[in-house]
Amino acid sequence: MKVKKIPMRSCVVTREKLPKQELIRVVRTPEQDVIVDVTGKANGRGAYLKKDLEVFEKAKKSKVLDKILEIDVKDEIYEKLKETL
């Protein structure tokens, strides 16, 4: 019997490789909007964050999502991230 492969992704803040289920995806859509993708399947450029309040704060302070998504990420997105916890 085959063992099912677990998809691994890297957190953009901590650089840890974690299973996809332990991360939250933030996406820049083709329409230049930034959304929190809870399904993990939205179309666009994505960045993964570990599901941890400290990681969200570090991402906001260092503006790492702005650099990776190449767009200004509004404070509303960070609030939505906190709500998903």
NORPEHU-V521204 format. One line per field, one symbol per residue. ss: DSSP state (~ for helix, > for strand, _ for the rest). psi: psi as a letter, one per 20 degrees, with the letter a starting at -180 (. if undefined). burial: # if it has 24 or more other ideal C-beta (glycine too) atoms within 12 Angstrom, else .. Layout:
ss = ???
psi = ???
burial = ???
This chain:
ss = _______>>>>_____>>>~~~>>>>>>_____>>>>_______>>>>>>__~~~~~~~~~~_~~~~~~_____~~~~~~~~~~_
psi = pqpppppqqppigijqoqqhhjqpppporhjkqpqonhhjjqpapqqppqmphhgggggggikhhgggilqppqhhghghghhh.
burial = ........#.###....#....######.....####.......#######...##..##...##..##.#.#...##..#....
